[in-house]
Amino acid sequence: MTTTDPLPRLHGLRFAFGTLTVLPARVTLWDRDAARTGMLCAPVAGLVVGGFAAVAGVLLLLLGAGPLLAAVASAAVPAVLTRGLHLDGLADTADGLGSGKPAEDALRIMKRSDIGPFGVVTLLFALLAQVAALYELYGEGWARGAVAAVLAGAVARLALTVASRAGVPAARPEGLGAVVAGTVPVRGALLVGALVVAACAGAGALVGAPSAAYGALGHVGGALVALGAAELLLRRCVRRFGGVTGDVFGAVAETAATAALVVLTLG
């Protein structure tokens, strides 16, 4: 994408939806300029994914199902809409970090198609935490569960925006990680982050209890803790692997989503 391109945002949205979801969006440009705009638009894709997750959960509640089934549906929909790639990235990253091998060998382990014991255990506990948190939130009311599902989707993709910021290197010369790593200006990431956190505050105020202020504060806290957890994982991966990969991006997203949901159940 060059400065003469009349539709940079459209290309960015296509890149975001085409790489982060299975929703029909043909990626027309595959370069670092498109990646920059795409990663800035990533929370929009997360908002849509979270919206579908919320609709699935609320629909089951309206049909007479309990909060547990609603929680399972809201946790399953993002996996379906991403072809399970983020969960696969979480598992592969856990295997790489847990291997204790040098960076090149760990990256080779992550690239294999199978999942090792570290990956299996990490996946199990991450999904259990997501379902358990959503179960509690849906048990408090359909609006609480729905807002949490949307927030988790948006904040998870915001973590990808932050992880794509300038100064974060790629671990490999090829793959999605190499395309998006370091493309997002720090100021752009901060601006998008501020907008998403402000939206979380507004959503929390609408469903907050015992007061709108309490709800806003709780949802902002959930978003910030989620970003903090994702940042800790990102820094660990950069130190361990020498940079980021597509698997690391998936792990960062799932970590942020899980942390956000858990924090929303507290207090």
N, C-alpha and C positions, 0 to 999 in steps of 0.2 A: 504494500500500500504506500503510495507516494503522496506528497502534498497536493498533487493535482487531482487526486481521486475524489470525486464528488460525494461518495457514499462511504466514508471511512467507518462510521458507526455501524452501518449495516453489515459491512464485512466483519467488524469486530463482534457483533451479535451472532453472526453465522459461525464465526470461529468458536465463540464461547459455547453455543448450543451444540455445534457439530462435534466438538472435542470432549465436552463434559456431560453430554446427555445422548440418548438415542432418539430424541425428538427430531423430526425431519427438518434439517437445516444444512443445506449443501455448502461446504466450505469452499469458497471461490478463490481465496488467497491463503497461501500457506507460507508465510514469511514472518520475520520478527516484528514488522510493523503491524501486521494483522494480529499477531500474538499479543502485542502490547495492548491494543484496543480490546481484544478478546478477554484478556485477563482483567482489565478494568471493568468489563461487563459481566464477569463471572458471577457476582452476587445476583444479577438479574436471572441468570440461569438457575441459580440456587433458589431464588424466590419461586420460580415456576415449579421446580421439583418439589420444594416444600409445600407448595399449594396443592399439588396432586396428592402428596402424602396426607395432608390434612383432610382433603375431600374424601379419601378412602376411609380414614378413621371415623370421620363424622357420619359418613353414609352407613357404615356398619352399626354405629350407635343408633341411628334413626331406624334401622331395620330390626332393632331389638337385641343386637349383640352386646356383650359386656365390654368394659374398658380394656380387658386383656386382648381380645381379638382386634379391637380398634388399634391398640398399641402395636400389635404384630403387623397389621396392615400398613400403618404409618412408617414402620421401620423397613418393611419389605419394598414399598414403592420406590424409594430412592435407589435401592439396589437394582431393581428392575430397570429404572430409567437411566442408569449408568452402566448397564450390562455387568454390574458387579465389579467394575474396574477399580473403584476406590477401595472396596473391601479387599480385592486382590492385591492392590498396592500396599494396604496395611499389612496383610499377611506376609508379602514378600519383604517388606521393610523390616518386619519383626524377625524374619529368618536371617536377613543380612546383619542386623544389629546383634542378634543373639549368637551368630556363628563364631565370633571371636577371631575371625580370619582377617588377614590384611585387606585393604580396601578393594583391590582388584579381584581377589577371590570372593569377597562378600558381594560385590556387584555381579559376579558370575552366578552366585547362588540365587540372587534376586531375579535374575533373568530367566532362570529355569522355570518350566511350566508347572512343576509340582510344588506342593506346599509342605514345609517341614513342621516339626512339632511346635516351634516358637510361633509360627504363623497360625496354626490351628488354635492354640490356646488363646492367642491375642484376639483372633476373630470371635471365638466363643464368648469371651468376657466382654468384648466391645458390643456385640449384638445383645447379649443379656442385659448389659447396662442400659442400652437404648430402649429396649422393650420394657424393662422395669421402670425406667423414668417416665416413659410415655404412659404406662399403665397408671402410675400414680397421678399424673397430670390429667388424663382423661377421667380418672375417678373423681377429680375435683370439679369437673364440668367439661362439656364438649369444647367450649371456647378456649379454656386453658390448654387442653391437649392440641387443638388445632393451631393456636398461635405458637406453641412450642415447636411443632413440626415445621412450620414455616420459618421460624427463627433459626432452627438448627440447619435447615437447608441453605438459607442465605449466609449465615455466619461461616458455615463450612466452606462455601465458595469464596467468601471474603478472605478466609485464611489462604486460599490459593493466590488471590491478588497480592496479598502481603508477601507470600513466599516467592513471588515472581519479581520482587523489587530489585532495583539496581544494586549490585554488590554481592548478590547471591549467585555463585557460579554453578555451572552444570557439571555433573560427575562424568558424563559421557559426551562424546562429540555428536551423537545421533539421538534420535528419539524426541518425544514431546518435551522432556525436560530441557534438552538442548535448545529447542525452539523458543520456549517461553522464559527460560532462566535469565534474570537480569534485565528483562524488557520494560518493566513498569517503573516509572520514575517514583522516587520516594514520596514526593509531594502528591503525586496522583494517588498512590496507595493510601496516604493519610486522608486525603479528601474523600475517597470512596469509603474508607473506614468510618469516617465521621458521619457520613450520610447513613450508612447501614446501622451504626450504633444509635443514631437519632431515631431512625425508624423503629428500632427495637424498643426504645424508650416509649414511643407513641403507642406501639402495640401493647406493651406492658401496662400502660396507663389505662387502656380500654378494658383489660381483663384483670387488673390488679385487685388484690384483696390484702388487707382490709381497706386500702385506699389506693387512688390512682398513683400518688407519689410513690407509695411502697411498691406497687407493681412495676412502675417505670424503673425504679432503682434496681429491683430484682432482675429485670430483663436486661438492663445495661450490664449489670454484674455478670450475668450469664454469658453475654457476648464477649466481655473483656476477659473473663477467665478462660473461655474457649480459645480466644486468640493467643492468650498467654501460653496455654498448653501446647497449641500448635507451634508457637514460636520456639518453645523449648525443644520440641521434637525436631523442628527444622534445623536448629543450631547443632543438635547432636548428630544429625545425619550429615551436615556439611563437614563437621569435624571428622566423622567416621569414614565417609565415603569420598570426601573431597569436593562435594557439591550435591546437587539435587538430580533426581531422575523422575520419570513419570510415576514410578512406584512411590517415591517419597511424597509427591504431590497428593496421591491418593491417600496415603497414611495421614498426611497433615489434615486433609478434609475430614476424614473419619474421626480423627482425634478431636477436632474442633466441634463436630456435631455431637459426639458423645459427651464431651465436657459441658457443652451448653445445656444439654438435656438434664444432666445430673445436677448442675447448679440450680436449674429452675425448680427442682423438687425440694431444695433445701429451704428451711424457714417457713 
